[in-house]
Amino acid sequence: MNFPAVRMRRMRRDAFSRALMREHTLLPSDLIMVAFVIDGEGKREGIPSMPGVERVSIDGLLELAGECVRLGVPALALFPSPGPAAKSEDAAEAWNPQGLMQRATRALKAKYPDLGLIGDVALDPYTTHGQDGLIDENGYVMNEPTVEALIKMSLAQAEAGMDFVAPSDMMDGRIGAIREALEQAGYIHTRILAYSAKYASSFYGPFRDAVGSAASLGKGNKHTYQMDIGNSDEALREVELDIAEGADAVMVKPGLPYLDVLRRVKDAFGVPTFVYQVSGEYAMLKAAALNGWLNERAVVLETLTAFKRAGADAILTYYALDAARWLRE
């Protein structure tokens, strides 16, 4: 009887040999926690479409940041959920020096100076129409006026102490414009995380509930500036442009439906490449777990490992603290 010369199963037999040959290992230091901040004190608001995720006031945000530090999660991505009074056609509250994001940043940096902070740079939480930019009389998002607003927003965050400004708007040329403005203002150490390959995805619904832009957007969409879901060559062009304009890291968003894009970006450019496990991805896993259909811990860690295997250097996820706890057990 002929036996196989190579038995691949031999190395899979025991836990120690599986560990020795494991190609990718997920660590808490690979994760970035995502948080939604609201005005007030002692406030927590659940998000029905994202069970387990809350909007928190700055005092609660400090508690969450403390957990990041304790569990070895190196950074926190911050998104504002301002009330209706903060919204306007020109989104001017986004760069108010005493605005919600700026106050939250100062408070976080005062208490946890070594925790990395990533600030969202997009106008949708602050616009009455829910778009990521300024619109003309036909409702079309204007590129250059929006970039000027994003520059103001980025400078306000940098002044407050934000480590990364993260333009998630997909306007053309905004990375170069923001980089130039930061340099001229003396913020030479402020990094830019460019949402370079951000798709016009249907997986963002719960996030829009969380930041309060869903009602404003209504039946509108973002197809004129976010990427078409059928394209991946275009993603490489977007990433190449953002790198040339001064991005320090690039983002692929959403995550699991775009693992092929993530792999292509990492292979093509070899730059720090982040991925965002978005709200809809979280909601699907959480709903299946709450219904007893999936083992939450197992599928979450498997999914996060898939991002790392596909080329991600860092993963933005609402599961960051849970995953870090599971990995430490």
Secondary structure, DSSP 8 states (H G I E B T S, - for coil): ----S--GGGGGSSHHHHHHH-S----GGGEEEEEEE-SSSS-EEE-TTSTT-EEE-HHHHHHHHHHHHHHT--EEEEEE---GGG-BSS-GGGG-TTSHHHHHHHHHHHH-TTSEEEEEE-STTTBTT--SS-B-TTS-B-HHHHHHHHHHHHHHHHHHT-SEEEE-S--TTHHHHHHHHHHHTT-TT-EEEEEEEEB--GGGHHHHHHHT-HHHHTT---TTTSB-TT-SHHHHHHHHHHHHHT-SEEEEESSGGGHHHHHHHHHHH-S-EEEE--HHHHHHHHHHHHTTSS-HHHHHHHHHHHHHHTT-SEEEETTHHHHHHHHH-
